């Protein structure tokens, strides 16, 4: 049975052995000389079974058998000393399992008796001394008695001295020398653990190495010798952080595992010990291969008896390894395995046994990680329970007590996030401080534990606002970074924690140095953390926040774009079910909203709201960050209301803001922001509804916000400025001078502490300018108020870091004020600056509808600038010379002109097809700079110089009609000069009134008398020509673009007092468009056989809802006659009742497009005006579609739009932009476009088209098109 059990290790065989031993003992007489030996044998087998089953009766039975054996052994018996040693060992085993002091005392008592009896037996005496010293050390660990400590050290010193003396007389061949050296090394190690003397540690390693050198291959306790040596080597590694010692221990264990044959009882122990050492090295180097190898040793668990202490230790180690791999790679399966192994280890480890401590530590960490991943509160509570049990079981000088305390601190902080209980946070700080106090100064984990404590202090500061906590947080984080080597895997985490603390101090002080350091630390953390590190999402979040904060201070847009890119990476890397996800989404939402406020890209704003709503859905109701999320989301709804005017958005803004304010805890540092966000929403509500109560609520909330925030807090400036705006509005409504005085005072306070480069300074200067002007208007007693208001507006205009929109608003504000003193020279300078900023508020990075909105806000600005100026007295060449540069430019421009949403930017460079709109916009700006550096391209895309403008008039004068609220002029460009002609009879108020009237002879007469007659007289065109007709290009601006200047005149007489009887008229949306159209025409050389005309007719147009287009009975005849006139000199194709795609697919290959059908002019958004094909209801061909075509590579020649109002735009706030179907075709690449400004009869369209094409056939040039339209119009009249 003994032999079979040694091979199989089966529990059944062991039970048979116990039974046989018990039977043998039962039949042996009480005083038989072999009875003591039989008792020892039975005790050994009972202990063996106890180690497999944890059956208490076996352990107690073994102790009793051992005591009976000793009692039955005469004092003179040669085996008495060894049996005393065995009995002491039994009591020691029972004390380890029960923790009973009496059991340990009995073991010490027997060792003492053995020591006296072994005075003449040196080997036994040495063993007794070593054993006694070990037990006294354990008793000290349990009781903490200083007397025991002194006794213990005395015995240890005696054991070491005796052992050293014995070694001098012992030969290398002595089989007990290995055990002596190993035990001696253990004594040195014990003394090192008590006294922390590095010499003792070195001696422990030296003696362990010597034991290995003399140990026979088949030494029965080989594993114990290795363990003793490796424990010392690992301790030295932990002390010095020198991998040499750890590598040596691993090398030793690898040798042992390789040398132990399969089936050998020590092979499992060797493999498991190797796994433990590899796991330790992973903690130091972060090499996943070590961790994977450590986990692969799990196979050795099956070699260990189930229920044994060794199995519990191995399972606990595996729990830690699986947890480490989860922490690194984020695989939830590893987390489940960690918890499973930990729970099994705990189930087979006796209650109150010291070996439960490491199991509880690993299991607590695993449960805490599971909560962080999945958010189940039960996991967090269990984690804290396990950690509390570990702390209670571990004695004060337990080697890993600091780890236990630090883990508890982290778990309590996590629970605070969920519960908001300040008691949890206070206890977390206490545990963290205790952990640091018990961690040696050079311990490898001291840095990460300091970082954990820093995070606790920081969270308490964010909750209570106590400045001392912020200082403590930064001090601990800086100390942590200073002691963490750059090569340490934990450095990324330490750098991340310091970045967070610096970020918070920046929020408190506004110091650029702090935010720069925060960004640097965040970048270091992200750069050094492995891509599969689950903590990397927190690092990305912190870095994104730091970049966003720095953008707020400096106005550097690249910081904002990079912040958004990093936050998008953060969201993408965070699992759908993860406690961090709501915060990641909230941070991204905040940055997207701010970028919208900078660029007006609605995609950003809509994404900010959907992202914020997702964050709200995934965050628990009692989470401490819910308040911040609600407030930010409410503010995003408020911003969208300002853009769209949708009252539902404003209602949501107030609802979310009230939710946030209702859960404000007392003394919360961020309460000022939440109150002010809600105040702004109420202010907008008062403007929308006129409710005085909303306005009063806005002021009251603003006052509460200002009173709730420290005077030196950076956010106070925004709160004061917004409060000033609310007070100014209330003054306007009720006229209480106290309100305007307070508004000015609050604004002055805000501006005084706003840094010069802050992105919001322009808006704050605008607020105080408004307040000063209101006081000036009310009192009219202090001219300094007006001068100061002008000065503040001009200062805002000249802030380069401010958003362009705020600067233009400042310019308009300054202009209104300067008009009060008629300072046209200054107005001219201010308006010139504002016009220069217009491209920045409508960059190509925006989609077209966003561009339209931004330009609509500043409708009339260009005309006003022109008025001020008057009142105050290249791509084709690029394509030929630099084709590669031209291709890059075209690709970027095409991307930006498309409204297709592009992917969000990322940190890495991406292919051009995947770049973001913002990346593409930056790329376009860069390449334009490069092109301007080329010879003869210095003015590429720059405003035209005077000579270029005069050259554009070589085929006829260009007349730009400029209108503003102050004066109207005609800017006339001729080949020999540029002049301005005042139009004193043309008034802005009359233009606005006439724009609402239908076309009539009365309107055409007004247009002639106020505008056209003066212009033609100035040009010398006073009679009907008798020879070649002169040609005039009209460029109306603003509301004048609604009027048919070519038809102006007095048509009820037979005089020449009409435009149509004096000149040929053409239109262009701008001078630039005119020049580009001519360049395009020059490119187009006609080889008639290879050119093609596409005709599309819509006799019947499908109708939807209230839109019922009438049938066009003559549409087919129109295209048939026109096509016949072009054949055979040109190929023709006719499409009847086509769908949009059929037409779009042919546009790239045609020279002429002729459409006969209906069109629809959109009343609010001209980019949605469209041609009505057969599928127009679901897929209209819009202005936007045409503008995106970009037919430059093979430019067409003529677009003939035989539809009503194709040259009309009904959007009053976009009249400056000339956005309609005719201009869209010009922008698509057609140099000539024929369209109508009003409705035309279907039958007349046939004759008009016939006349136009007959004339075109005679010349095939620009003049022939214009002359054809001119002749047709005269004939039609």
Secondary structure as UniProt FT lines:
FT   HELIX           2..8
FT   HELIX           11..26
FT   TURN            30..31
FT   TURN            33..34
FT   HELIX           35..53
FT   HELIX           56..71
FT   TURN            75..76
FT   TURN            78..79
FT   HELIX           80..98
FT   HELIX           101..117
FT   TURN            118..120
FT   HELIX           122..143
FT   HELIX           146..169
FT   TURN            172..173
FT   TURN            175..176
FT   HELIX           177..195
FT   HELIX           198..214
FT   TURN            217..218
FT   TURN            220..221
FT   HELIX           222..240
FT   HELIX           243..259
FT   TURN            262..263
FT   TURN            265..266
FT   HELIX           267..285
FT   HELIX           288..296
FT   HELIX           297..303
FT   TURN            306..307
FT   HELIX           309..329
FT   HELIX           332..347
FT   TURN            351..352
FT   TURN            354..355
FT   HELIX           356..374
FT   HELIX           377..393
FT   TURN            396..397
FT   TURN            399..400
FT   HELIX           401..419
FT   HELIX           422..437
FT   TURN            441..442
FT   TURN            444..445
FT   HELIX           446..464
FT   HELIX           467..483
FT   TURN            486..487
FT   TURN            489..490
FT   HELIX           491..509
FT   HELIX           512..528
FT   TURN            531..532
FT   TURN            534..535
FT   HELIX           536..554
FT   HELIX           557..573
FT   TURN            579..580
FT   HELIX           581..599
FT   HELIX           602..618
FT   TURN            621..622
FT   TURN            624..625
FT   HELIX           626..644
FT   HELIX           647..662
FT   TURN            666..667
FT   TURN            669..670
FT   HELIX           671..689
FT   HELIX           692..707
FT   TURN            711..712
FT   HELIX           715..734
FT   HELIX           737..752
FT   TURN            756..757
FT   TURN            759..760
FT   HELIX           761..779
FT   HELIX           783..797
FT   TURN            800..801
FT   HELIX           804..819
FT   TURN            820..822
FT   HELIX           824..841
FT   TURN            844..845
FT   HELIX           848..857
FT   TURN            858..860
FT   HELIX           861..871
FT   HELIX           875..881
FT   HELIX           883..897
FT   HELIX           912..914
FT   HELIX           917..932
FT   TURN            935..936
FT   TURN            938..941
FT   HELIX           946..952
FT   TURN            953..955
FT   STRAND          958..963
FT   STRAND          968..974
FT   TURN            975..976
FT   STRAND          977..982
FT   TURN            984..985
FT   HELIX           988..994
FT   TURN            995..996
FT   HELIX           1001..1007
FT   HELIX           1008..1012
FT   HELIX           1013..1019
FT   STRAND          1031..1036
FT   HELIX           1038..1042
FT   HELIX           1045..1047
FT   TURN            1051..1052
FT   TURN            1060..1062
FT   STRAND          1064..1067
FT   HELIX           1071..1083
FT   HELIX           1088..1090
FT   STRAND          1092..1097
FT   TURN            1105..1106
FT   TURN            1113..1114
FT   HELIX           1115..1126
FT   TURN            1127..1129
FT   STRAND          1131..1136
FT   HELIX           1140..1147
FT   TURN            1148..1149
FT   STRAND          1152..1156
FT   STRAND          1159..1160
FT   HELIX           1166..1168
FT   STRAND          1170..1171
FT   TURN            1174..1178
FT   STRAND          1181..1182
FT   HELIX           1183..1187
FT   TURN            1193..1194
FT   STRAND          1198..1202
FT   TURN            1204..1207
FT   HELIX           1212..1217
FT   HELIX           1221..1228
FT   STRAND          1232..1234
FT   HELIX           1242..1259
FT   HELIX           1262..1276
//
